[in-house]
């Protein structure tokens, strides 16, 4: 993944976790709704950016997995 996709993913995760903490600690409803609105907007955008990123590989299904190569 490119650097911008990882940054976007981290930001979205952070905002959603912050919103969860605001709910747990009974913060003001305005802060919770702003966090939720940002998360609802950023989450689909993040998924779109990660999935639409150009990615090419030379690996095939015959190569199996990188971390556990098939025994020949």
Secondary structure, DSSP 4 states (H G I P E B T S, - for coil): --HHHHHHHHHHHHHHHHHHHHHHTT--HHHHHHHHHHHHHHHHHHHHHHHTS-------GGG--SSSPPP-
